[in-house]
Amino acid sequence: MFVAFTDLNWIAVAIAFIVAAGLGGLYYGIAIARAYDVALGRVGKPAPAPSMVRNLGPAVCTLFTTVTTAVLLEALDITSLGEALGFGMVVGVGYLAAMTFQIALNPNFPHPLFYGLLNAPYFVLTSLTTSVIIVQLR
């Protein structure tokens, strides 16, 4: 498995990361910005103060999931578009979306199911997108 790390196409990983981060900015910053406030119970409240963790944290997490996706695709020798889509769906739904709902079940989330329904599509989409980009540029 660790040999796969040295065989990665790092340009493909970088492109997949940039696409995923860009999708995140569009999705969270524009598409669901108001609904996200509703899910968190923050309607009418001031936005949290900017911080390094809030600003860079999502990008760092996206980088980790993108590199992990690339390692797994390489280790599993996934080379076709169909296999990439299947892998992306299994990881997106089975791990990322499931963990989104798991995290939202914390009592600090006033609308956990709504939060999960808002966030899960982004994670499934980026799992599919990064898998396809990495495999197609392999």
ChimeraX commands (.cxc) that place a marker at each C-alpha (Angstrom):
marker #1 position 0.00,0.00,0.00 radius 0.5
marker #1 position 2.78,2.45,0.85 radius 0.5
marker #1 position 4.50,1.75,-2.46 radius 0.5
marker #1 position 1.40,3.25,-4.08 radius 0.5
marker #1 position 2.27,6.57,-2.45 radius 0.5
marker #1 position 5.46,6.85,-4.48 radius 0.5
marker #1 position 3.65,5.95,-7.71 radius 0.5
marker #1 position 1.09,8.75,-7.52 radius 0.5
marker #1 position 0.66,11.27,-10.30 radius 0.5
marker #1 position 1.05,14.34,-8.10 radius 0.5
marker #1 position -0.15,16.65,-10.87 radius 0.5
marker #1 position -3.42,14.70,-10.97 radius 0.5
marker #1 position -3.64,14.92,-7.17 radius 0.5
marker #1 position -3.06,18.68,-7.29 radius 0.5
marker #1 position -5.70,19.17,-10.00 radius 0.5
marker #1 position -8.21,17.02,-8.10 radius 0.5
marker #1 position -7.51,18.99,-4.91 radius 0.5
marker #1 position -7.97,22.35,-6.64 radius 0.5
marker #1 position -11.25,21.21,-8.21 radius 0.5
marker #1 position -12.54,19.83,-4.88 radius 0.5
marker #1 position -11.56,22.99,-2.99 radius 0.5
marker #1 position -13.17,25.16,-5.66 radius 0.5
marker #1 position -16.36,23.11,-5.50 radius 0.5
marker #1 position -16.33,23.54,-1.73 radius 0.5
marker #1 position -16.06,27.29,-2.03 radius 0.5
marker #1 position -18.93,27.45,-4.50 radius 0.5
marker #1 position -21.08,24.95,-2.64 radius 0.5
marker #1 position -20.68,26.32,0.87 radius 0.5
marker #1 position -20.07,29.95,-0.01 radius 0.5
marker #1 position -22.88,30.36,-2.52 radius 0.5
marker #1 position -25.17,27.37,-3.09 radius 0.5
marker #1 position -26.07,26.50,0.51 radius 0.5
marker #1 position -24.80,29.46,2.54 radius 0.5
marker #1 position -28.23,30.44,3.91 radius 0.5
marker #1 position -29.43,26.88,4.41 radius 0.5
marker #1 position -26.18,26.10,6.25 radius 0.5
marker #1 position -26.95,28.86,8.77 radius 0.5
marker #1 position -30.41,27.32,9.28 radius 0.5
marker #1 position -28.92,23.86,9.82 radius 0.5
marker #1 position -26.55,25.25,12.44 radius 0.5
marker #1 position -29.21,27.39,14.12 radius 0.5
marker #1 position -27.28,30.57,13.29 radius 0.5
marker #1 position -29.93,32.57,11.41 radius 0.5
marker #1 position -29.72,36.23,12.43 radius 0.5
marker #1 position -26.52,35.70,14.41 radius 0.5
marker #1 position -23.17,37.23,13.52 radius 0.5
marker #1 position -20.71,35.05,11.66 radius 0.5
marker #1 position -17.97,33.48,13.77 radius 0.5
marker #1 position -14.72,35.44,13.85 radius 0.5
marker #1 position -12.29,34.41,11.13 radius 0.5
marker #1 position -9.39,32.27,12.28 radius 0.5
marker #1 position -6.60,30.22,10.77 radius 0.5
marker #1 position -8.41,26.97,11.61 radius 0.5
marker #1 position -11.69,28.11,10.05 radius 0.5
marker #1 position -9.98,29.47,6.94 radius 0.5
marker #1 position -7.43,26.74,6.23 radius 0.5
marker #1 position -9.00,23.74,7.96 radius 0.5
marker #1 position -11.37,22.75,5.15 radius 0.5
marker #1 position -8.58,22.95,2.56 radius 0.5
marker #1 position -6.25,20.82,4.70 radius 0.5
marker #1 position -8.98,18.21,5.19 radius 0.5
marker #1 position -9.71,18.23,1.45 radius 0.5
marker #1 position -6.02,17.73,0.73 radius 0.5
marker #1 position -5.88,14.73,3.07 radius 0.5
marker #1 position -8.95,13.09,1.53 radius 0.5
marker #1 position -7.65,13.75,-1.99 radius 0.5
marker #1 position -4.25,12.19,-1.27 radius 0.5
marker #1 position -5.91,9.25,0.50 radius 0.5
marker #1 position -8.20,8.74,-2.48 radius 0.5
marker #1 position -5.20,8.75,-4.81 radius 0.5
marker #1 position -3.32,6.20,-2.68 radius 0.5
marker #1 position -6.31,3.87,-2.54 radius 0.5
marker #1 position -6.98,4.17,-6.27 radius 0.5
marker #1 position -3.36,3.29,-6.98 radius 0.5
marker #1 position -3.19,0.47,-4.43 radius 0.5
marker #1 position -6.43,-1.05,-5.73 radius 0.5
marker #1 position -5.24,-0.61,-9.34 radius 0.5
marker #1 position -8.40,1.21,-10.37 radius 0.5
marker #1 position -7.87,2.28,-13.97 radius 0.5
marker #1 position -11.23,2.69,-15.71 radius 0.5
marker #1 position -13.84,5.42,-15.53 radius 0.5
marker #1 position -16.48,2.95,-14.35 radius 0.5
marker #1 position -14.26,1.66,-11.57 radius 0.5
marker #1 position -13.42,5.24,-10.54 radius 0.5
marker #1 position -17.11,6.12,-10.34 radius 0.5
marker #1 position -17.86,2.97,-8.35 radius 0.5
marker #1 position -15.00,3.67,-5.96 radius 0.5
marker #1 position -16.00,7.32,-5.61 radius 0.5
marker #1 position -19.58,6.36,-4.82 radius 0.5
marker #1 position -18.62,3.71,-2.25 radius 0.5
marker #1 position -16.24,6.08,-0.46 radius 0.5
marker #1 position -18.53,9.09,-0.87 radius 0.5
marker #1 position -21.64,7.41,0.48 radius 0.5
marker #1 position -20.15,4.69,2.67 radius 0.5
marker #1 position -17.56,6.78,4.46 radius 0.5
marker #1 position -17.87,10.51,3.85 radius 0.5
marker #1 position -21.66,10.96,3.82 radius 0.5
marker #1 position -22.10,8.45,6.63 radius 0.5
marker #1 position -19.54,10.30,8.78 radius 0.5
marker #1 position -21.24,13.62,7.99 radius 0.5
marker #1 position -24.45,12.30,9.52 radius 0.5
marker #1 position -22.53,10.72,12.41 radius 0.5
marker #1 position -20.89,14.04,13.25 radius 0.5
marker #1 position -24.21,15.90,12.92 radius 0.5
marker #1 position -25.82,13.66,15.55 radius 0.5
marker #1 position -23.87,15.60,18.17 radius 0.5
marker #1 position -26.35,17.40,20.46 radius 0.5
marker #1 position -24.78,20.75,19.51 radius 0.5
marker #1 position -26.34,20.49,16.04 radius 0.5
marker #1 position -29.93,21.75,16.28 radius 0.5
marker #1 position -30.98,20.20,12.94 radius 0.5
marker #1 position -28.76,17.13,12.46 radius 0.5
marker #1 position -30.62,15.50,9.58 radius 0.5
marker #1 position -30.88,18.76,7.68 radius 0.5
marker #1 position -27.17,19.37,8.29 radius 0.5
marker #1 position -26.35,15.90,6.94 radius 0.5
marker #1 position -28.59,16.35,3.91 radius 0.5
marker #1 position -26.88,19.66,3.11 radius 0.5
marker #1 position -23.32,18.40,3.52 radius 0.5
marker #1 position -23.45,14.84,2.19 radius 0.5
marker #1 position -23.95,15.82,-1.49 radius 0.5
marker #1 position -20.74,17.85,-1.48 radius 0.5
marker #1 position -18.72,14.95,-0.09 radius 0.5
marker #1 position -20.22,12.43,-2.52 radius 0.5
marker #1 position -19.65,14.81,-5.44 radius 0.5
marker #1 position -16.03,15.50,-4.49 radius 0.5
marker #1 position -15.37,11.80,-3.93 radius 0.5
marker #1 position -16.66,11.06,-7.43 radius 0.5
marker #1 position -14.86,14.04,-8.96 radius 0.5
marker #1 position -11.47,13.41,-7.36 radius 0.5
marker #1 position -11.64,9.70,-8.19 radius 0.5
marker #1 position -12.41,10.39,-11.84 radius 0.5
marker #1 position -9.75,13.09,-12.21 radius 0.5
marker #1 position -7.04,10.98,-10.61 radius 0.5
marker #1 position -7.87,7.86,-12.63 radius 0.5
marker #1 position -8.25,9.72,-15.93 radius 0.5
marker #1 position -4.88,11.45,-15.46 radius 0.5
marker #1 position -3.12,8.34,-14.21 radius 0.5
marker link #1:1,2 radius 0.2
marker link #1:2,3 radius 0.2
marker link #1:3,4 radius 0.2
marker link #1:4,5 radius 0.2
marker link #1:5,6 radius 0.2
marker link #1:6,7 radius 0.2
marker link #1:7,8 radius 0.2
marker link #1:8,9 radius 0.2
marker link #1:9,10 radius 0.2
marker link #1:10,11 radius 0.2
marker link #1:11,12 radius 0.2
marker link #1:12,13 radius 0.2
marker link #1:13,14 radius 0.2
marker link #1:14,15 radius 0.2
marker link #1:15,16 radius 0.2
marker link #1:16,17 radius 0.2
marker link #1:17,18 radius 0.2
marker link #1:18,19 radius 0.2
marker link #1:19,20 radius 0.2
marker link #1:20,21 radius 0.2
marker link #1:21,22 radius 0.2
marker link #1:22,23 radius 0.2
marker link #1:23,24 radius 0.2
marker link #1:24,25 radius 0.2
marker link #1:25,26 radius 0.2
marker link #1:26,27 radius 0.2
marker link #1:27,28 radius 0.2
marker link #1:28,29 radius 0.2
marker link #1:29,30 radius 0.2
marker link #1:30,31 radius 0.2
marker link #1:31,32 radius 0.2
marker link #1:32,33 radius 0.2
marker link #1:33,34 radius 0.2
marker link #1:34,35 radius 0.2
marker link #1:35,36 radius 0.2
marker link #1:36,37 radius 0.2
marker link #1:37,38 radius 0.2
marker link #1:38,39 radius 0.2
marker link #1:39,40 radius 0.2
marker link #1:40,41 radius 0.2
marker link #1:41,42 radius 0.2
marker link #1:42,43 radius 0.2
marker link #1:43,44 radius 0.2
marker link #1:44,45 radius 0.2
marker link #1:45,46 radius 0.2
marker link #1:46,47 radius 0.2
marker link #1:47,48 radius 0.2
marker link #1:48,49 radius 0.2
marker link #1:49,50 radius 0.2
marker link #1:50,51 radius 0.2
marker link #1:51,52 radius 0.2
marker link #1:52,53 radius 0.2
marker link #1:53,54 radius 0.2
marker link #1:54,55 radius 0.2
marker link #1:55,56 radius 0.2
marker link #1:56,57 radius 0.2
marker link #1:57,58 radius 0.2
marker link #1:58,59 radius 0.2
marker link #1:59,60 radius 0.2
marker link #1:60,61 radius 0.2
marker link #1:61,62 radius 0.2
marker link #1:62,63 radius 0.2
marker link #1:63,64 radius 0.2
marker link #1:64,65 radius 0.2
marker link #1:65,66 radius 0.2
marker link #1:66,67 radius 0.2
marker link #1:67,68 radius 0.2
marker link #1:68,69 radius 0.2
marker link #1:69,70 radius 0.2
marker link #1:70,71 radius 0.2
marker link #1:71,72 radius 0.2
marker link #1:72,73 radius 0.2
marker link #1:73,74 radius 0.2
marker link #1:74,75 radius 0.2
marker link #1:75,76 radius 0.2
marker link #1:76,77 radius 0.2
marker link #1:77,78 radius 0.2
marker link #1:78,79 radius 0.2
marker link #1:79,80 radius 0.2
marker link #1:80,81 radius 0.2
marker link #1:81,82 radius 0.2
marker link #1:82,83 radius 0.2
marker link #1:83,84 radius 0.2
marker link #1:84,85 radius 0.2
marker link #1:85,86 radius 0.2
marker link #1:86,87 radius 0.2
marker link #1:87,88 radius 0.2
marker link #1:88,89 radius 0.2
marker link #1:89,90 radius 0.2
marker link #1:90,91 radius 0.2
marker link #1:91,92 radius 0.2
marker link #1:92,93 radius 0.2
marker link #1:93,94 radius 0.2
marker link #1:94,95 radius 0.2
marker link #1:95,96 radius 0.2
marker link #1:96,97 radius 0.2
marker link #1:97,98 radius 0.2
marker link #1:98,99 radius 0.2
marker link #1:99,100 radius 0.2
marker link #1:100,101 radius 0.2
marker link #1:101,102 radius 0.2
marker link #1:102,103 radius 0.2
marker link #1:103,104 radius 0.2
marker link #1:104,105 radius 0.2
marker link #1:105,106 radius 0.2
marker link #1:106,107 radius 0.2
marker link #1:107,108 radius 0.2
marker link #1:108,109 radius 0.2
marker link #1:109,110 radius 0.2
marker link #1:110,111 radius 0.2
marker link #1:111,112 radius 0.2
marker link #1:112,113 radius 0.2
marker link #1:113,114 radius 0.2
marker link #1:114,115 radius 0.2
marker link #1:115,116 radius 0.2
marker link #1:116,117 radius 0.2
marker link #1:117,118 radius 0.2
marker link #1:118,119 radius 0.2
marker link #1:119,120 radius 0.2
marker link #1:120,121 radius 0.2
marker link #1:121,122 radius 0.2
marker link #1:122,123 radius 0.2
marker link #1:123,124 radius 0.2
marker link #1:124,125 radius 0.2
marker link #1:125,126 radius 0.2
marker link #1:126,127 radius 0.2
marker link #1:127,128 radius 0.2
marker link #1:128,129 radius 0.2
marker link #1:129,130 radius 0.2
marker link #1:130,131 radius 0.2
marker link #1:131,132 radius 0.2
marker link #1:132,133 radius 0.2
marker link #1:133,134 radius 0.2
marker link #1:134,135 radius 0.2
marker link #1:135,136 radius 0.2
marker link #1:136,137 radius 0.2
marker link #1:137,138 radius 0.2
view
